[in-house]
């Protein structure tokens, strides 16, 4: 331990002999690490902002919308309206094994008057299947969501958003709301659940009822306005399909293959051209998410490239001053050799001096970068572009590894020069 402290003290004394030169060089290394941490933190903030935009839907979801035909097909004219029904949902579930969760959506046009006692207001009402909770990232805070028995028996039950519960039942806890009745345009429903949604207040002003109940109560027959589904990770070779995050993400190629099969299955059923993009519209959250994840993956690599390049510029400076230091200490190095110091010992000494310089200056840059990011995160107002610009443990470990490698590289060539010094040449040196 004493020997290590002596070597550390000796290295610091060597660097403080030329304070200006050492300070300028240390600043170049510290600035490189500072910029690396700052860029990585900013990149993470942009990525978090992108993920925030996807908080409301499962990232492996696909949405299918009805449209009008635009290509003549098998004697049928253009402009024909495509209509989905419940059989389409069963057909897609059976024909495409990659589908994990699936739901239809029956949209009640406009906002319906909803009342509970003397309280009344207008809210959006949707008829859905049980899997809609997974696809829409609906978070239950009390009770349950719609279940298969509700759909099969056309039960008059509702799941209401948090804002709906607050308005219709002021002062009551969400658990106390369960079992109470609400009136939706003259039809009474029993509240079985209360939910919140990351999409914000507009999403929490919605009411969900079983899709079969909505169709029967509001003259929909078996019509379905939209079909939503998620892609099964087991068949696509990705992580869990949960409710978001990278574990549920799929590749662009996987999503497009499934979209093409969905289009062809529905084209056969509804009699439109398989290449008619206006007959049905498909919006793939999975595809958009995968594309953006790929963009940020490339961005992270670019940031590391720029940051490491900046650090290497500082390493060149450290290496140069170590070469100058070796030249100035030729007599000292020769004397050490004459007294029995081995080339390996001299190499270790010079590398140690370079490593101390890069480590101290780099650590200062690291701390400064983390500090600036902490200040930005604390005082920056909420926005949808940059959220939580911080660095994780992996980035800090990576920056530390860069520092260690940089220090060794900075000292390696000067150390080789020091090891090559001969005592005779050193004594002749002026």
C-alpha positions in Angstrom: 0.0 0.0 0.0 2.9 2.3 0.9 4.5 1.6 -2.5 1.4 2.4 -4.3 1.0 5.7 -2.5 4.6 6.5 -3.3 4.1 5.8 -7.0 1.0 8.0 -7.0 2.8 10.8 -5.3 5.7 10.6 -7.7 3.3 10.6 -10.7 1.5 13.7 -9.4 4.8 15.5 -8.8 5.9 14.7 -12.4 2.7 16.2 -13.8 2.8 19.3 -11.5 6.2 20.3 -12.7 4.6 21.8 -15.9 1.2 22.8 -14.6 0.1 24.8 -17.7 0.9 22.0 -20.1 -0.7 19.4 -17.9 -3.8 21.5 -17.3 -4.4 22.1 -21.0 -4.0 18.4 -21.8 -6.2 17.3 -18.9 -8.9 19.7 -20.2 -8.9 18.1 -23.6 -9.4 14.6 -22.1 -12.1 15.9 -19.6 -13.9 17.8 -22.4 -14.0 14.6 -24.5 -15.6 12.6 -21.7 -17.9 15.5 -20.8 -19.2 15.7 -24.4 -19.6 11.9 -24.6 -21.7 11.8 -21.5 -23.7 14.9 -22.5 -24.4 13.5 -26.0 -25.4 10.1 -24.7 -27.7 11.7 -22.1 -29.3 13.9 -24.8 -29.7 10.9 -27.1 -31.4 9.0 -24.2 -33.7 12.0 -23.6 -34.7 12.0 -27.3 -35.3 8.2 -27.2 -37.4 8.5 -24.0 -39.4 11.2 -25.7 -40.0 8.9 -28.6 -41.1 6.1 -26.3 -43.4 8.4 -24.5 -45.2 9.0 -27.7 -46.0 5.3 -27.8 -47.1 5.0 -24.2 -50.8 4.8 -25.2 -50.6 1.7 -27.4 -48.9 -1.6 -27.3 -45.7 -1.3 -29.4 -46.4 -4.6 -31.2 -50.0 -3.6 -32.2 -51.5 -3.3 -35.7 -54.7 -1.4 -36.5 -57.0 -2.2 -39.4 -59.4 0.5 -40.7 -62.3 0.1 -43.2 -62.1 2.0 -46.5 -63.5 2.1 -50.1 -62.3 0.1 -53.0 -60.3 2.0 -55.6 -59.5 -0.9 -58.0 -62.1 -2.8 -60.1 -62.1 -6.5 -59.1 -64.1 -9.5 -60.3 -66.8 -7.3 -61.8 -67.3 -5.2 -58.7 -67.1 -1.4 -59.1 -64.8 1.0 -57.4 -66.0 3.1 -54.5 -67.6 0.1 -52.7 -67.6 0.5 -48.9 -65.8 -2.3 -47.0 -67.6 -3.3 -43.8 -66.1 -5.5 -41.1 -68.1 -7.8 -38.8 -67.5 -10.1 -35.9 -66.7 -13.0 -38.3 -63.7 -11.1 -39.6 -62.1 -11.2 -36.1 -62.6 -14.9 -35.8 -61.3 -15.4 -39.3 -58.1 -13.4 -38.7 -57.5 -15.2 -35.4 -57.7 -18.6 -37.1 -55.9 -17.7 -40.3 -52.9 -15.8 -38.9 -51.1 -17.6 -36.0 -48.9 -14.6 -35.4 -51.8 -12.7 -33.9 -51.7 -12.7 -30.1 -54.4 -10.4 -28.8 -57.3 -9.2 -31.0 -60.3 -6.9 -30.5 -62.9 -5.3 -32.6 -64.1 -1.7 -31.9 -67.6 -0.5 -32.3 -67.6 3.3 -32.1 -70.8 5.0 -31.0 -70.9 8.2 -33.1 -70.4 11.4 -31.2 -70.5 11.7 -27.4 -73.4 10.2 -25.5 -75.1 11.7 -22.5 -74.1 9.7 -19.4 -75.7 10.3 -16.0 -75.6 9.0 -12.5 -78.3 10.5 -10.2 -78.3 14.2 -10.8 -74.9 14.3 -12.4 -74.8 14.1 -16.2 -72.3 14.9 -18.9 -71.2 13.8 -22.4 -68.6 11.1 -22.8 -67.2 9.0 -25.6 -68.5 5.4 -25.6 -66.8 2.4 -27.3 -67.8 -1.3 -27.7 -64.8 -3.5 -27.4 -63.5 -7.0 -26.7 -61.5 -8.0 -23.6 -58.2 -7.9 -25.4 -58.7 -4.2 -26.0 -57.2 -3.5 -22.5 -53.8 -5.0 -23.6 -53.8 -3.3 -27.0 -54.7 0.2 -25.6 -52.5 -0.1 -22.5 -55.5 0.4 -20.3 -54.5 0.4 -16.6 -57.2 -0.8 -14.2 -57.3 1.1 -10.9 -60.4 -0.6 -9.5 -62.5 -3.6 -10.4 -62.0 -5.4 -13.8 -62.2 -4.9 -17.5 -64.7 -6.4 -19.8 -64.4 -10.2 -19.9 -65.5 -12.9 -22.4 -68.7 -13.7 -20.5 -69.7 -10.0 -20.8 -69.3 -10.3 -24.5 -71.0 -13.7 -24.9 -74.0 -12.8 -22.8 -74.3 -9.2 -23.9 -74.2 -7.9 -20.4 -75.0 -4.3 -19.6 -71.7 -3.5 -17.8 -69.3 -0.6 -18.3 -65.7 0.2 -17.5 -65.3 3.9 -17.0 -62.3 6.2 -17.1 -60.9 7.9 -14.1 -62.2 11.3 -15.2 -65.7 9.9 -15.7 -65.7 8.4 -12.2 -64.5 11.7 -10.7 -67.3 13.6 -12.4 -70.3 11.2 -11.9 -69.3 10.1 -8.4 -67.5 13.1 -6.8 -65.9 12.4 -3.5 -66.1 8.6 -3.7 -63.2 6.3 -4.0 -62.9 4.2 -7.1 -63.6 1.0 -5.2 -66.9 2.7 -3.9 -67.9 3.3 -7.5 -68.0 -0.4 -8.4 -71.4 -1.9 -8.6 -73.2 1.5 -9.1 -75.3 2.2 -12.1 -74.9 4.8 -14.9 -77.4 5.7 -17.6 -76.0 5.9 -21.2 -78.6 7.5 -23.4 -81.5 5.8 -21.7 -79.9 2.4 -21.1 -78.6 1.5 -17.6 -75.2 -0.2 -17.1 -73.5 -1.4 -14.0 -70.0 -0.2 -13.3 -67.5 -3.1 -13.0 -64.2 -1.2 -13.4 -62.4 2.1 -13.4 -59.3 2.7 -15.5 -56.6 5.2 -16.1 -54.7 5.7 -19.3 -51.2 7.0 -20.1 -52.7 8.8 -23.0 -54.0 11.5 -20.7 -57.3 13.1 -19.8 -59.0 12.6 -23.2 -58.5 8.9 -22.9 -59.8 8.8 -19.3 -63.0 10.4 -20.4 -64.0 7.3 -22.3 -66.5 4.5 -21.4 -66.1 0.9 -22.6 -68.9 -1.6 -22.9 -69.0 -5.1 -24.4 -68.9 -4.9 -28.2 -71.9 -7.3 -28.6 -73.9 -5.1 -26.1 -73.1 -2.0 -28.1 -74.1 -3.6 -31.3 -77.4 -4.9 -29.9 -78.3 -1.7 -28.0 -77.4 0.8 -30.6 -78.5 -0.8 -33.9 -75.1 -2.1 -35.0 -76.0 -5.6 -36.0 -72.6 -7.4 -36.0 -70.8 -4.5 -37.6 -67.2 -3.7 -36.5 -65.6 -0.3 -37.3 -62.0 -1.2 -36.5 -59.9 -4.4 -35.9 -56.9 -4.1 -33.5 -54.4 -6.9 -32.8 -50.9 -7.5 -31.4 -48.3 -9.7 -32.8 -47.4 -12.8 -30.8 -43.7 -12.8 -29.7 -43.5 -16.6 -29.6 -44.1 -16.9 -33.4 -41.9 -13.9 -34.2 -39.0 -14.7 -32.1 -39.1 -11.6 -29.9 -39.7 -10.9 -26.3 -43.0 -10.8 -24.3 -46.0 -9.1 -25.8 -46.9 -7.5 -22.5 -48.0 -4.0 -22.7 -45.1 -2.1 -24.1 -41.4 -1.6 -24.0 -38.8 -3.3 -26.2 -39.9 -6.7 -25.1 -43.0 -6.4 -27.2 -41.3 -4.8 -30.2 -41.1 -6.6 -33.6 -39.0 -5.9 -36.7 -40.3 -4.0 -39.7 -40.0 -7.1 -41.9 -42.1 -9.2 -39.5 -44.8 -6.6 -39.2 -45.0 -6.1 -43.0 -45.3 -9.9 -43.6 -48.3 -10.1 -41.2 -49.9 -6.9 -42.7 -49.7 -8.5 -46.2 -51.3 -11.7 -45.0 -54.1 -9.7 -43.3 -54.8 -7.8 -46.4 -55.0 -10.9 -48.5 -57.3 -12.7 -46.1 -59.7 -9.8 -45.9 -59.4 -9.3 -49.7 -60.7 -12.9 -50.3 -63.5 -12.4 -47.8 -64.7 -9.0 -48.9 -63.9 -9.3 -52.6 -61.5 -6.6 -53.3 -58.1 -6.5 -55.0 -55.2 -7.6 -52.7 -53.2 -4.6 -53.8 -56.0 -2.1 -53.2 -54.5 0.0 -50.4 -57.7 2.1 -50.1 -60.0 -0.8 -49.5 -58.6 -1.2 -46.0 -55.9 0.9 -44.3 -53.4 -0.7 -41.9 -51.5 1.3 -39.3 -48.7 -0.6 -37.8 -47.5 0.7 -34.4 -45.1 -2.2 -34.5 -43.5 -1.0 -37.8 -43.3 2.6 -36.7 -41.8 1.7 -33.4 -39.3 -0.7 -34.9 -38.2 2.0 -37.4 -37.7 4.6 -34.7 -35.8 2.1 -32.5 -33.5 1.4 -35.4 -32.9 5.2 -35.9 -32.0 5.6 -32.2 -29.7 2.6 -32.3 -27.8 4.1 -35.1 -27.8 7.5 -33.3 -26.2 5.9 -30.2 -23.5 4.3 -32.3 -22.8 7.7 -34.0 -22.6 9.4 -30.6 -20.2 6.9 -29.3 -18.1 7.3 -32.4 -18.0 11.1 -32.0 -17.4 10.9 -28.3 -14.6 8.3 -28.5 -13.1 10.3 -31.3 -13.0 13.4 -29.1 -11.5 11.4 -26.2 -8.8 10.0 -28.6 -7.9 13.6 -29.6 -7.2 14.2 -25.9 -5.3 10.9 -25.7 -3.0 12.2 -28.5 -2.3 15.2 -26.3 -1.5 13.1 -23.3 0.8 10.9 -25.4 2.6 13.9 -26.7 3.3 15.4 -23.3 4.4 12.0 -22.0 6.8 11.8 -24.9 8.2 15.3 -24.0 8.3 14.2 -20.3 10.3 11.1 -21.3 12.7 13.2 -23.3 13.2 15.6 -20.4 13.8 12.8 -18.0 16.3 10.9 -20.1 19.0 11.2 -17.4 16.6 10.1 -14.7 15.4 7.0 -16.7 19.0 6.1 -17.5 20.0 6.3 -13.8 17.0 4.2 -12.8 18.2 1.5 -15.3 21.7 1.7 -14.0 20.4 1.1 -10.5 18.5 -2.0 -11.6 15.1 -0.9 -12.9 13.9 -3.3 -15.6 12.3 -2.1 -18.9 9.0 -3.6 -17.6 9.2 -1.4 -14.5 9.8 1.7 -16.6 6.9 0.9 -18.9 4.6 0.4 -16.0 5.8 3.7 -14.4 5.1 5.8 -17.6 1.8 4.1 -18.3 0.8 4.7 -14.7 1.5 8.4 -15.0 -0.5 8.6 -18.2 -3.3 6.6 -16.7 -3.5 8.9 -13.6 -3.7 12.0 -15.8 -6.4 10.6 -18.1 -8.3 9.1 -15.2 -8.4 12.2 -13.0 -9.3 14.6 -15.9 -11.7 12.1 -17.4 -13.5 11.5 -14.1 -13.8 15.3 -13.7 -15.5 15.4 -17.1 -17.7 12.5 -16.2 -18.9 14.1 -13.0 -19.5 17.4 -14.8 -21.5 15.7 -17.6 -23.7 13.8 -15.1 -24.2 17.0 -13.1 -25.3 19.1 -16.1 -27.7 16.3 -17.1 -29.1 16.2 -13.6 -29.7 20.0 -13.7 -31.3 19.8 -17.1 -33.6 17.0 -15.9 -34.6 18.9 -12.8 -35.2 22.3 -14.3 -36.2 21.6 -17.9 -40.0 21.9 -18.3 -41.9 18.8 -19.5 -42.0 18.4 -23.2 -42.6 15.7 -25.8 -39.2 15.9 -27.4 -36.7 15.5 -24.6 -37.6 13.5 -21.5 -35.3 12.4 -18.7 -32.0 13.1 -20.4 -29.8 10.9 -18.1 -27.1 8.3 -18.4 -27.5 4.8 -17.0 -25.0 2.5 -15.2 -24.0 0.9 -18.5 -23.0 4.3 -20.0 -20.9 5.1 -16.9 -19.2 1.8 -17.0 -18.6 2.2 -20.8 -17.1 5.7 -20.2 -14.8 4.3 -17.4 -13.6 1.6 -19.8 -12.9 4.3 -22.4 -10.9 6.2 -19.8 -8.8 3.2 -18.8 -8.1 2.2 -22.4 -7.3 5.8 -23.3 -4.8 6.1 -20.4 -3.0 2.9 -21.4 -2.9 3.9 -25.1 -1.6 7.4 -24.1 1.2 5.9 -22.1 2.2 3.0 -24.3 4.3 4.6 -26.9 6.2 7.0 -24.5 6.7 4.0 -22.2 8.3 2.0 -25.0 10.6 5.0 -25.6 11.5 5.1 -21.9 12.3 1.4 -21.8 14.7 1.8 -24.7 16.8 4.4 -22.9 20.3 3.1 -22.2 22.3 4.3 -19.1 25.3 5.3 -21.3 23.2 7.4 -23.7 21.3 8.9 -20.7 24.6 10.1 -19.1 25.7 11.7 -22.4 22.3 13.5 -22.8 22.4 17.3 -22.4 
